[in-house]
Amino acid sequence: METTDAFVGLTCVDCEETFDAEQATHRCPDCGGILDPDYDYDEIDLSREDLESRRFDSMWRYEELLPFPRSAAVSMDEGATQLVECPDLADEMGVGRVLFKDEGRNPTGTFKDRGQTAAITAAAQHGATDVALNSAGNAGQSAAAYAARADLQSHVFLPSRAGFTNKAMVNVHGGDLTVVEGRIGDAGEAYADAMDQHDDWYSVKTFVTPYRHEGKKTMLYEVVEQNDWEVPDAVVYPTGGGVGLVGMHKGAKELRDLGLTDEIPSMYAAQSSGCAPVVEAFDEGKEVHEVWETPDTICGGIEIPDPGASPMILDALRESDGGAVATSDEDILDSAVAVAQKEGLEMGATCAAAASGAWELARRGEFDDDDTVVLLNTGAGNKDDDVLRSHLMSKGV
């Protein structure tokens, strides 16, 4: 494998054993735990000036802090997305600033591209010919795109409720699409059955591959650098599987430990009240969630009733002195419309849980009046245009 100098391998978050990344490809060989890319940070010599001298053109500009060098990456110049000031939202929330990290401007219109560029790079490095995953929608579309870029075959399992755009684009990218009646768990069962029958398929599924959360930590690097190296007070993230939240928290600690910043932001998980296992576990002081028995939300991207990495999510919330918040679908869709009408920014229906959650946190007095609050818009609004338009029509607009 072609890896970066400081990358030392994959460390299990449970048993803490470290494995050679050439041999261990997915879960821990000893205990089945989640593997996390690990580095010898003493080998990393990176300054603010080094980064400022580079073009702001891709997440791979942070290659010293990633497992693979830019030269080896299966990339479409993902990352380097805009951080947009939202003065009207800041006034309404009673905070100093609201910044909108617009991940909808990635190649396939979603932050999933940051995870898939890293995961597909790993697959290519391991000599895979086929990649597979189940997804609520966006990750499947992204995987198909990056697999096509790497000349790999993709096998994508989506629930029937996934958006038309996701389904169509998997096919357009040449992917093998299986639509499964039901929800993401049903798609997951079909994916697992197929993996049992195809031992040559390489998984790029959330927290099965060690690399998706690693790619997403670059969102935090960018936010801090775009904000003139000032760490925001709070980051509000629409949370299903929590991959981006876990990644960003790791990235924040890395910048601090490397001496590039002095602190870490408070991380907040925002969920729909129709499926809020992380919020429930956080509020009850638990270390792991209980499965949400009857998920009921239109926000399919965060309708994850059994998030397998909840201990990592909860650790990130508590270590960062953050929190968790759930709001109704009605409030989430209203927030997507409000952001579009007040700031002109297009926010996906699922993603708008971040805006709805931030408004609720502000109402609770969670933020100070001089705080800088970052909203993660994890996907383009036009992927959910039918949902948002139907919501307006239901109100007679």
KEKE-3310 file (N, C-alpha, C; in steps of 0.2 Angstrom, whole numbers, plus 5000, padded with zeros to 4 digits):
npx = (5004:5002:5006:5005:5018:5017:5007:5003:4995:4980:4970:4961:4946:4941:4948:4961:4972:4984:4985:4993:4989:4989:4985:4974:4959:4946:4935:4941:4953:4954:4944:4933:4930:4928:4939:4952:4961:4978:4991:5009:5011:5022:5029:5024:5026:5019:5013:5003:5006:5012:5000:4993:5000:4996:4985:4968:4959:4955:4951:4962:4973:4977:4985:4995:4989:4981:4978:4982:4993:4990:4993:4990:4976:4959:4951:4940:4942:4935:4929:4935:4924:4912:4911:4899:4894:4880:4871:4857:4852:4860:4856:4843:4845:4851:4865:4883:4889:4883:4889:4888:4892:4894:4891:4885:4890:4900:4906:4896:4886:4886:4892:4896:4905:4918:4921:4920:4930:4941:4938:4936:4949:4956:4951:4955:4969:4970:4967:4954:4940:4927:4915:4904:4889:4876:4864:4856:4854:4862:4876:4877:4875:4887:4897:4895:4899:4913:4918:4916:4925:4937:4937:4930:4918:4902:4891:4876:4864:4849:4835:4818:4812:4822:4828:4823:4834:4846:4844:4843:4856:4865:4863:4866:4880:4884:4883:4878:4862:4852:4836:4827:4813:4806:4815:4831:4837:4832:4838:4851:4850:4849:4860:4870:4867:4870:4884:4888:4888:4897:4912:4922:4919:4922:4919:4912:4905:4898:4908:4912:4922:4937:4939:4930:4925:4937:4940:4930:4934:4941:4932:4931:4945:4944:4934:4940:4952:4946:4940:4949:4958:4952:4943:4927:4913:4903:4898:4885:4877:4869:4863:4864:4871:4882:4895:4902:4902:4910:4922:4925:4927:4938:4947:4947:4954:4966:4971:4972:4981:4993:4997:4991:4979:4971:4960:4945:4930:4913:4903:4887:4874:4861:4845:4830:4815:4807:4816:4828:4839:4852:4851:4842:4851:4861:4854:4850:4862:4869:4881:4880:4868:4851:4841:4831:4815:4803:4806:4801:4801:4803:4815:4826:4840:4845:4838:4842:4840:4848:4863:4879:4891:4888:4894:4906:4901:4894:4905:4912:4903:4902:4916:4919:4911:4898:4882:4865:4851:4834:4822:4805:4799:4792:4797:4810:4808:4802:4813:4822:4816:4816:4830:4832:4824:4828:4842:4845:4851:4852:4846:4847:4833:4834:4847:4843:4840:4851:4850:4837:4839:4849:4842:4833:4842:4847:4836:4835:4845:4858:4868:4880:4879:4889:4894:4901:4893:4892:4884:4881:4878:4875:4871:4865:4851:4843:4842:4832:4821:4807:4802:4803:4795:4783:4780:4779:4767:4758:4756:4749:4756)
npy = (4994:5011:5023:5037:5045:5046:5038:5024:5013:5003:5005:4997:5002:4996:4985:4990:4986:4987:4986:4981:4990:4985:4972:4971:4975:4979:4977:4974:4961:4953:4956:4961:4974:4992:4999:5011:5024:5027:5037:5042:5055:5063:5063:5071:5086:5101:5116:5131:5140:5132:5126:5137:5141:5132:5128:5130:5118:5105:5091:5084:5091:5091:5080:5075:5071:5061:5044:5040:5046:5061:5059:5046:5045:5041:5053:5067:5080:5083:5091:5106:5115:5128:5140:5149:5164:5168:5180:5184:5172:5171:5183:5179:5168:5173:5173:5176:5173:5164:5151:5142:5127:5121:5107:5102:5106:5097:5084:5074:5080:5079:5077:5064:5061:5064:5053:5043:5045:5042:5028:5021:5023:5015:5003:5001:5001:4989:4980:4977:4972:4974:4984:4986:4991:4995:5008:5024:5032:5044:5040:5028:5033:5041:5031:5023:5033:5035:5023:5021:5030:5024:5013:5002:4989:4993:4988:4992:4994:5000:5006:5006:5018:5028:5042:5047:5053:5048:5034:5034:5039:5030:5020:5027:5030:5017:5007:4992:4991:4987:4988:4988:4983:4993:4999:5007:4997:4985:4985:4984:4970:4964:4967:4961:4948:4946:4949:4938:4929:4933:4933:4940:4953:4970:4979:4995:5001:5011:5013:5000:4999:5006:5019:5029:5038:5044:5052:5061:5069:5080:5090:5098:5102:5111:5120:5127:5132:5141:5149:5158:5152:5152:5142:5137:5139:5130:5115:5110:5095:5085:5070:5053:5039:5045:5047:5058:5066:5060:5059:5073:5077:5070:5076:5089:5087:5082:5094:5102:5095:5095:5107:5117:5123:5129:5123:5113:5112:5112:5098:5095:5083:5082:5076:5068:5069:5057:5047:5045:5039:5042:5054:5050:5041:5050:5059:5051:5047:5036:5024:5018:5016:5012:5002:5010:5007:5009:5018:5033:5044:5057:5060:5052:5050:5051:5042:5031:5018:5010:5014:5009:5014:5021:5022:5029:5041:5046:5048:5058:5069:5071:5072:5084:5093:5095:5091:5084:5085:5083:5086:5089:5082:5092:5104:5103:5102:5115:5123:5120:5127:5140:5143:5143:5154:5165:5166:5161:5149:5132:5119:5102:5091:5081:5086:5098:5096:5100:5114:5116:5109:5118:5130:5126:5123:5135:5142:5135:5141:5137:5142:5156:5174:5178:5168:5158:5148:5133:5126:5111:5107:5094:5089:5093:5104:5102:5088:5084:5091:5087:5083:5095:5104:5098:5099:5113:5114:5108:5117:5126:5134)
npz = (5000:4997:5008:5019:5028:5042:5045:5054:5055:5060:5073:5085:5093:5103:5109:5108:5101:5088:5070:5055:5041:5029:5030:5039:5035:5037:5050:5067:5068:5080:5090:5083:5084:5080:5068:5069:5060:5064:5069:5070:5078:5081:5070:5061:5054:5052:5049:5052:5042:5032:5027:5023:5012:5002:4989:4991:4987:4989:5000:5001:5003:5016:5017:5025:5037:5034:5029:5016:5003:4993:4979:4977:4979:4975:4968:4966:4968:4980:4994:5002:5003:5004:5017:5024:5029:5040:5044:5047:5053:5064:5071:5074:5082:5092:5094:5092:5079:5065:5055:5040:5034:5019:5012:5002:4990:4986:4974:4972:4978:4992:5008:5010:5000:5005:5013:5005:4995:5003:5007:4995:4989:4998:4995:4982:4984:4991:4981:4977:4967:4967:4975:4990:4998:5010:5011:5016:5005:4999:5002:4995:4981:4981:4983:4971:4962:4965:4964:4950:4946:4950:4942:4947:4951:4958:4971:4977:4990:4993:5002:4998:5001:4998:4990:4973:4965:4971:4968:4954:4950:4955:4945:4934:4936:4933:4943:4952:4956:4970:4975:4990:4998:5011:5025:5030:5038:5032:5020:5024:5028:5016:5010:5019:5017:5003:5004:5011:5001:4992:4994:4989:4987:4992:5007:5009:5019:5032:5046:5045:5035:5039:5035:5031:5041:5043:5032:5033:5044:5039:5037:5048:5049:5039:5042:5053:5048:5038:5046:5050:5058:5070:5082:5082:5093:5094:5085:5075:5071:5059:5064:5061:5058:5063:5058:5052:5064:5073:5066:5064:5078:5081:5072:5077:5089:5085:5078:5089:5097:5089:5091:5083:5085:5100:5107:5107:5098:5105:5102:5094:5093:5082:5080:5073:5082:5079:5078:5088:5095:5099:5106:5116:5123:5127:5135:5145:5151:5147:5141:5129:5116:5116:5105:5094:5093:5085:5072:5065:5054:5041:5038:5030:5029:5042:5049:5058:5067:5075:5078:5076:5081:5092:5105:5102:5097:5108:5117:5110:5111:5125:5128:5122:5128:5123:5117:5114:5104:5099:5087:5080:5064:5058:5062:5058:5043:5042:5046:5036:5025:5030:5031:5017:5013:5021:5020:5008:5005:5001:5009:5013:5017:5027:5032:5038:5051:5058:5058:5064:5076:5081:5083:5093:5103:5105:5110:5122:5129:5127:5120:5121:5119:5111:5104:5091:5080:5070:5057:5050:5034:5027:5014:4997:4994:4983:4982:4990:4985:4982:4994:5001:4994:4994:5008:5009:5001:5009:5018:5011:5003)
capx = (5000:5005:5003:5008:5024:5015:5002:5006:4991:4973:4969:4954:4944:4939:4954:4966:4977:4985:4986:4995:4983:4989:4983:4968:4955:4939:4935:4947:4953:4954:4938:4927:4928:4929:4946:4953:4967:4982:4997:5014:5010:5028:5032:5020:5028:5014:5011:4998:5009:5012:4993:4990:5003:4993:4979:4962:4956:4953:4952:4968:4978:4979:4987:5000:4984:4977:4982:4985:4995:4986:4995:4987:4969:4954:4948:4937:4943:4930:4931:4936:4918:4912:4909:4895:4891:4873:4869:4850:4851:4864:4852:4837:4847:4854:4872:4888:4889:4881:4892:4885:4897:4890:4894:4881:4894:4904:4905:4889:4881:4885:4898:4898:4911:4924:4922:4920:4936:4946:4936:4938:4956:4958:4949:4959:4975:4969:4966:4947:4937:4920:4914:4897:4887:4869:4864:4850:4854:4868:4882:4877:4877:4894:4901:4895:4903:4920:4920:4917:4932:4943:4936:4928:4911:4899:4885:4873:4858:4845:4828:4813:4811:4828:4826:4824:4840:4851:4843:4845:4863:4869:4863:4870:4887:4886:4882:4873:4858:4846:4831:4824:4807:4807:4820:4838:4839:4830:4843:4856:4850:4850:4868:4873:4866:4875:4891:4890:4888:4902:4918:4927:4916:4925:4914:4913:4900:4900:4911:4915:4928:4940:4942:4925:4925:4944:4939:4926:4937:4943:4927:4933:4951:4943:4931:4945:4956:4942:4938:4956:4961:4948:4939:4920:4911:4899:4896:4879:4878:4863:4866:4861:4877:4887:4902:4905:4903:4916:4928:4926:4929:4945:4951:4948:4959:4972:4974:4974:4987:4998:4998:4988:4974:4971:4954:4941:4923:4908:4899:4880:4871:4854:4841:4823:4811:4805:4821:4833:4843:4858:4848:4840:4856:4865:4850:4850:4869:4871:4887:4878:4861:4846:4838:4824:4810:4799:4808:4796:4803:4804:4822:4829:4847:4847:4834:4847:4838:4853:4869:4883:4896:4885:4899:4911:4897:4893:4911:4913:4898:4904:4923:4919:4906:4893:4876:4861:4845:4829:4816:4800:4800:4789:4802:4816:4807:4802:4820:4825:4813:4818:4836:4832:4821:4831:4849:4846:4855:4848:4848:4843:4828:4838:4852:4840:4840:4856:4847:4831:4842:4852:4837:4831:4848:4847:4830:4836:4850:4864:4874:4881:4877:4895:4896:4901:4890:4893:4879:4884:4874:4878:4869:4862:4844:4839:4841:4825:4816:4800:4800:4802:4790:4777:4779:4776:4760:4754:4754:4745:4760)
capy = (5000:5018:5027:5043:5044:5046:5033:5018:5007:5004:5003:4995:5007:4992:4981:4995:4983:4991:4981:4984:4992:4980:4965:4972:4979:4981:4977:4971:4954:4950:4956:4963:4981:4997:5001:5019:5025:5029:5040:5044:5063:5066:5063:5076:5093:5104:5123:5135:5143:5127:5125:5143:5141:5128:5130:5128:5115:5098:5089:5080:5096:5089:5073:5072:5069:5056:5038:5040:5053:5064:5056:5039:5046:5041:5059:5071:5086:5084:5095:5113:5118:5135:5142:5154:5168:5169:5185:5184:5166:5173:5187:5175:5163:5177:5172:5181:5171:5157:5149:5137:5123:5119:5101:5101:5108:5091:5081:5071:5084:5077:5076:5057:5060:5064:5047:5038:5045:5038:5021:5018:5023:5009:4997:5001:4999:4982:4976:4975:4973:4976:4987:4985:4994:4998:5016:5027:5035:5048:5036:5024:5037:5043:5025:5022:5038:5035:5016:5022:5034:5019:5007:4996:4988:4994:4985:4997:4991:5005:5005:5009:5025:5032:5047:5045:5055:5043:5028:5035:5041:5024:5017:5032:5028:5010:5003:4987:4994:4983:4992:4983:4986:4995:5005:5005:4990:4980:4986:4981:4963:4961:4968:4956:4941:4947:4949:4931:4925:4936:4935:4945:4960:4974:4983:5002:5002:5015:5010:4993:5001:5011:5026:5034:5044:5048:5057:5067:5074:5086:5096:5102:5106:5117:5125:5131:5136:5146:5154:5161:5148:5152:5137:5139:5137:5124:5113:5106:5090:5080:5063:5046:5034:5049:5046:5064:5069:5056:5061:5080:5077:5067:5081:5094:5085:5082:5101:5104:5091:5097:5114:5122:5127:5128:5121:5110:5115:5108:5095:5093:5079:5084:5070:5069:5065:5051:5042:5049:5034:5045:5059:5047:5039:5055:5062:5046:5046:5029:5024:5015:5018:5006:5002:5014:5001:5011:5024:5036:5051:5058:5062:5045:5050:5051:5037:5025:5016:5006:5017:5004:5017:5026:5024:5034:5047:5049:5050:5064:5074:5072:5075:5091:5097:5097:5089:5081:5088:5081:5091:5086:5083:5098:5109:5102:5105:5122:5126:5120:5132:5146:5144:5145:5160:5170:5166:5159:5143:5126:5114:5096:5090:5078:5090:5104:5094:5104:5121:5115:5108:5124:5135:5123:5124:5143:5143:5132:5145:5133:5146:5163:5179:5180:5162:5156:5141:5130:5121:5106:5106:5088:5087:5098:5104:5099:5081:5083:5096:5085:5083:5102:5107:5095:5102:5120:5113:5106:5123:5130:5139)
capz = (5000:4997:5013:5021:5032:5049:5046:5057:5055:5062:5080:5087:5098:5109:5112:5107:5097:5082:5065:5049:5037:5023:5032:5042:5030:5040:5058:5071:5067:5086:5093:5079:5085:5074:5068:5068:5057:5069:5066:5074:5077:5081:5063:5057:5054:5049:5052:5048:5036:5027:5024:5020:5006:4998:4986:4995:4982:4990:5006:5001:5005:5022:5016:5031:5042:5031:5028:5009:5000:4987:4973:4977:4980:4970:4970:4961:4971:4985:5000:5000:5002:5006:5024:5023:5035:5040:5049:5049:5057:5070:5075:5076:5087:5098:5095:5088:5072:5062:5049:5036:5030:5013:5009:4996:4984:4984:4968:4971:4982:4999:5012:5009:4995:5009:5016:4999:4992:5007:5007:4988:4989:5002:4991:4976:4986:4992:4975:4976:4960:4968:4982:4991:5005:5010:5012:5015:4998:4997:5002:4989:4975:4981:4982:4964:4958:4966:4961:4943:4945:4951:4938:4951:4951:4964:4972:4981:4992:4995:5004:4993:5002:4996:4985:4966:4963:4973:4964:4947:4949:4956:4939:4929:4937:4932:4949:4952:4961:4973:4979:4995:5001:5018:5027:5029:5041:5027:5015:5027:5029:5010:5009:5023:5013:4997:5006:5013:4995:4988:4998:4985:4988:4997:5010:5010:5023:5038:5052:5043:5032:5044:5032:5030:5046:5043:5027:5035:5049:5035:5037:5054:5047:5034:5046:5057:5043:5034:5051:5052:5064:5077:5083:5083:5100:5093:5078:5076:5065:5059:5066:5060:5060:5067:5055:5052:5070:5076:5062:5066:5084:5080:5068:5082:5094:5081:5077:5096:5100:5085:5092:5078:5089:5108:5110:5103:5098:5107:5096:5096:5088:5080:5077:5073:5087:5077:5078:5092:5100:5102:5111:5122:5127:5130:5140:5151:5154:5145:5136:5122:5114:5115:5098:5093:5091:5079:5069:5061:5052:5034:5037:5029:5030:5049:5052:5060:5074:5079:5076:5079:5084:5097:5111:5100:5096:5115:5119:5107:5114:5132:5129:5119:5132:5119:5119:5109:5103:5094:5085:5076:5057:5056:5064:5053:5037:5042:5046:5029:5021:5033:5029:5010:5012:5025:5018:5001:5005:5000:5014:5012:5022:5033:5034:5041:5058:5061:5059:5068:5082:5083:5085:5099:5108:5107:5114:5129:5132:5127:5117:5123:5114:5107:5101:5084:5079:5064:5055:5045:5029:5024:5007:4993:4995:4978:4982:4993:4983:4982:5001:5004:4990:4997:5014:5008:4998:5014:5022:5007:4999)
cpx = (5004:5002:5007:5013:5022:5010:5005:5002:4984:4973:4962:4952:4941:4945:4961:4973:4978:4988:4989:4989:4983:4985:4975:4964:4949:4938:4941:4947:4953:4947:4932:4926:4930:4937:4947:4960:4971:4988:5002:5014:5017:5032:5029:5023:5024:5012:5006:5000:5010:5005:4991:4994:5001:4986:4973:4957:4953:4955:4959:4974:4981:4981:4991:4995:4980:4981:4985:4987:4990:4987:4992:4979:4965:4950:4945:4937:4937:4933:4932:4930:4917:4909:4906:4893:4884:4870:4862:4849:4854:4859:4846:4839:4850:4862:4877:4888:4886:4885:4889:4890:4893:4893:4890:4885:4900:4902:4898:4884:4880:4892:4900:4904:4918:4926:4923:4927:4941:4944:4938:4945:4959:4957:4953:4966:4975:4968:4959:4945:4930:4919:4906:4896:4879:4869:4857:4849:4860:4875:4883:4878:4884:4898:4901:4899:4910:4922:4921:4924:4938:4942:4935:4921:4908:4892:4881:4866:4854:4838:4824:4812:4816:4825:4828:4831:4846:4850:4845:4852:4867:4869:4867:4878:4889:4886:4877:4868:4852:4842:4827:4818:4808:4811:4827:4840:4837:4835:4849:4856:4851:4857:4872:4873:4870:4882:4893:4891:4894:4908:4923:4925:4920:4920:4916:4908:4902:4902:4913:4922:4931:4941:4936:4925:4932:4943:4935:4929:4940:4939:4929:4940:4949:4939:4935:4949:4952:4940:4944:4958:4958:4943:4932:4918:4907:4898:4890:4878:4872:4865:4862:4867:4882:4894:4905:4907:4909:4922:4930:4929:4937:4949:4952:4954:4966:4975:4976:4981:4994:5000:4996:4983:4975:4966:4950:4933:4918:4904:4892:4877:4864:4851:4834:4820:4808:4810:4828:4837:4849:4856:4846:4845:4860:4861:4850:4857:4871:4877:4886:4871:4857:4843:4832:4819:4806:4801:4802:4798:4804:4811:4826:4836:4849:4842:4838:4845:4843:4861:4875:4889:4894:4890:4904:4907:4896:4899:4913:4909:4900:4911:4923:4914:4900:4886:4872:4854:4840:4824:4811:4802:4797:4793:4808:4814:4805:4808:4823:4823:4815:4825:4836:4829:4824:4839:4850:4850:4851:4851:4844:4838:4831:4843:4849:4839:4845:4853:4841:4834:4846:4847:4834:4836:4848:4842:4831:4842:4857:4870:4874:4880:4883:4898:4896:4898:4890:4887:4882:4878:4877:4876:4865:4854:4840:4838:4834:4820:4809:4798:4798:4796:4783:4775:4776:4769:4756:4752:4750:4749:4761)
cpy = (5006:5022:5033:5041:5043:5041:5026:5012:5008:5001:5002:4999:5003:4989:4985:4991:4987:4985:4985:4984:4988:4974:4966:4977:4982:4982:4973:4964:4950:4950:4959:4970:4986:4999:5008:5020:5029:5032:5041:5052:5066:5067:5068:5083:5098:5111:5126:5138:5138:5126:5131:5144:5137:5130:5126:5124:5108:5096:5086:5085:5095:5082:5070:5069:5064:5049:5037:5046:5055:5060:5049:5039:5045:5047:5063:5078:5088:5088:5102:5117:5124:5135:5148:5158:5169:5174:5185:5178:5168:5178:5183:5170:5167:5175:5177:5180:5165:5156:5142:5133:5119:5113:5099:5102:5103:5088:5078:5074:5082:5076:5068:5056:5060:5057:5042:5039:5041:5030:5018:5018:5017:5003:4996:4999:4992:4978:4974:4976:4975:4979:4986:4989:4994:5005:5018:5031:5038:5044:5031:5027:5038:5037:5023:5026:5036:5028:5017:5025:5029:5013:5001:4995:4989:4991:4989:4994:4997:5003:5008:5016:5030:5036:5045:5047:5050:5036:5029:5036:5035:5020:5021:5031:5021:5005:4998:4989:4988:4987:4987:4987:4987:5000:5003:4999:4984:4980:4983:4973:4960:4962:4963:4949:4941:4946:4941:4927:4927:4938:4939:4952:4964:4979:4990:5005:5006:5011:5002:4994:5006:5018:5031:5040:5048:5053:5063:5071:5080:5092:5100:5106:5112:5122:5130:5135:5142:5151:5158:5158:5149:5146:5139:5136:5131:5122:5108:5102:5086:5073:5057:5041:5038:5049:5053:5068:5066:5058:5068:5081:5075:5072:5087:5093:5084:5089:5103:5101:5093:5104:5119:5126:5125:5125:5116:5112:5110:5105:5093:5089:5081:5078:5072:5066:5059:5045:5045:5044:5038:5050:5056:5044:5044:5058:5058:5044:5039:5030:5021:5016:5011:5007:5005:5009:5003:5018:5027:5044:5051:5059:5055:5045:5050:5046:5031:5023:5012:5008:5013:5008:5022:5027:5029:5041:5050:5051:5057:5070:5076:5075:5082:5096:5100:5094:5086:5084:5084:5086:5087:5087:5090:5104:5109:5104:5112:5126:5126:5126:5139:5148:5147:5152:5166:5171:5164:5153:5137:5121:5107:5095:5087:5082:5096:5102:5098:5111:5120:5114:5114:5129:5132:5124:5131:5144:5140:5136:5141:5137:5153:5167:5180:5173:5161:5149:5139:5125:5117:5105:5100:5086:5093:5098:5101:5092:5079:5088:5094:5085:5091:5105:5104:5098:5109:5119:5111:5111:5128:5135:5137)
cpz = (5000:5002:5015:5027:5039:5050:5048:5057:5058:5069:5082:5093:5104:5113:5112:5104:5090:5076:5059:5044:5030:5024:5035:5038:5033:5047:5061:5070:5074:5089:5089:5080:5079:5074:5066:5065:5063:5066:5072:5073:5078:5074:5058:5059:5050:5052:5048:5042:5030:5023:5021:5013:5001:4995:4990:4989:4983:4997:5007:5002:5012:5022:5022:5036:5040:5030:5021:5007:4994:4981:4972:4977:4974:4972:4964:4964:4976:4991:4998:4999:5006:5014:5024:5029:5034:5045:5051:5054:5064:5074:5078:5082:5093:5099:5090:5081:5070:5056:5046:5032:5025:5010:5003:4989:4983:4977:4967:4975:4989:5002:5012:5004:4999:5011:5010:4996:4996:5006:5000:4987:4992:4998:4985:4978:4988:4987:4974:4969:4961:4975:4983:4998:5004:5013:5012:5008:4996:4997:4997:4983:4975:4980:4974:4960:4959:4964:4954:4942:4945:4946:4942:4950:4958:4965:4978:4983:4995:4997:4999:4994:5000:4990:4978:4963:4964:4969:4957:4946:4951:4949:4934:4930:4936:4937:4948:4958:4963:4977:4984:4998:5009:5019:5027:5032:5036:5022:5017:5027:5022:5008:5013:5019:5007:4999:5008:5007:4990:4992:4995:4985:4994:5000:5011:5014:5029:5044:5051:5040:5038:5041:5031:5035:5046:5037:5029:5041:5045:5035:5043:5053:5043:5038:5050:5053:5040:5039:5054:5058:5071:5077:5085:5090:5099:5086:5079:5070:5065:5059:5065:5063:5064:5064:5055:5059:5074:5072:5064:5073:5084:5077:5073:5087:5091:5080:5084:5098:5095:5086:5087:5080:5096:5111:5105:5103:5102:5102:5099:5090:5088:5077:5076:5079:5086:5077:5081:5097:5103:5107:5117:5126:5130:5136:5147:5154:5152:5141:5130:5122:5115:5108:5098:5089:5085:5076:5064:5059:5044:5033:5036:5031:5037:5053:5053:5067:5078:5076:5080:5083:5089:5103:5109:5099:5103:5118:5117:5110:5121:5132:5127:5123:5128:5121:5113:5109:5098:5093:5081:5068:5055:5057:5059:5046:5037:5042:5039:5025:5024:5031:5022:5009:5016:5022:5011:5000:5005:5005:5013:5018:5028:5036:5039:5049:5061:5063:5064:5075:5085:5086:5092:5105:5110:5111:5121:5132:5132:5124:5121:5117:5109:5104:5094:5083:5072:5063:5049:5040:5025:5017:5004:4994:4989:4978:4986:4991:4983:4989:5003:5000:4993:5004:5014:5005:5004:5018:5017:5003:4992)
residu = (MET:GLU:THR:THR:ASP:ALA:PHE:VAL:GLY:LEU:THR:CYS:VAL:ASP:CYS:GLU:GLU:THR:PHE:ASP:ALA:GLU:GLN:ALA:THR:HIS:ARG:CYS:PRO:ASP:CYS:GLY:GLY:ILE:LEU:ASP:PRO:ASP:TYR:ASP:TYR:ASP:GLU:ILE:ASP:LEU:SER:ARG:GLU:ASP:LEU:GLU:SER:ARG:ARG:PHE:ASP:SER:MET:TRP:ARG:TYR:GLU:GLU:LEU:LEU:PRO:PHE:PRO:ARG:SER:ALA:ALA:VAL:SER:MET:ASP:GLU:GLY:ALA:THR:GLN:LEU:VAL:GLU:CYS:PRO:ASP:LEU:ALA:ASP:GLU:MET:GLY:VAL:GLY:ARG:VAL:LEU:PHE:LYS:ASP:GLU:GLY:ARG:ASN:PRO:THR:GLY:THR:PHE:LYS:ASP:ARG:GLY:GLN:THR:ALA:ALA:ILE:THR:ALA:ALA:ALA:GLN:HIS:GLY:ALA:THR:ASP:VAL:ALA:LEU:ASN:SER:ALA:GLY:ASN:ALA:GLY:GLN:SER:ALA:ALA:ALA:TYR:ALA:ALA:ARG:ALA:ASP:LEU:GLN:SER:HIS:VAL:PHE:LEU:PRO:SER:ARG:ALA:GLY:PHE:THR:ASN:LYS:ALA:MET:VAL:ASN:VAL:HIS:GLY:GLY:ASP:LEU:THR:VAL:VAL:GLU:GLY:ARG:ILE:GLY:ASP:ALA:GLY:GLU:ALA:TYR:ALA:ASP:ALA:MET:ASP:GLN:HIS:ASP:ASP:TRP:TYR:SER:VAL:LYS:THR:PHE:VAL:THR:PRO:TYR:ARG:HIS:GLU:GLY:LYS:LYS:THR:MET:LEU:TYR:GLU:VAL:VAL:GLU:GLN:ASN:ASP:TRP:GLU:VAL:PRO:ASP:ALA:VAL:VAL:TYR:PRO:THR:GLY:GLY:GLY:VAL:GLY:LEU:VAL:GLY:MET:HIS:LYS:GLY:ALA:LYS:GLU:LEU:ARG:ASP:LEU:GLY:LEU:THR:ASP:GLU:ILE:PRO:SER:MET:TYR:ALA:ALA:GLN:SER:SER:GLY:CYS:ALA:PRO:VAL:VAL:GLU:ALA:PHE:ASP:GLU:GLY:LYS:GLU:VAL:HIS:GLU:VAL:TRP:GLU:THR:PRO:ASP:THR:ILE:CYS:GLY:GLY:ILE:GLU:ILE:PRO:ASP:PRO:GLY:ALA:SER:PRO:MET:ILE:LEU:ASP:ALA:LEU:ARG:GLU:SER:ASP:GLY:GLY:ALA:VAL:ALA:THR:SER:ASP:GLU:ASP:ILE:LEU:ASP:SER:ALA:VAL:ALA:VAL:ALA:GLN:LYS:GLU:GLY:LEU:GLU:MET:GLY:ALA:THR:CYS:ALA:ALA:ALA:ALA:SER:GLY:ALA:TRP:GLU:LEU:ALA:ARG:ARG:GLY:GLU:PHE:ASP:ASP:ASP:ASP:THR:VAL:VAL:LEU:LEU:ASN:THR:GLY:ALA:GLY:ASN:LYS:ASP:ASP:ASP:VAL:LEU:ARG:SER:HIS:LEU:MET:SER:LYS:GLY:VAL)
# end
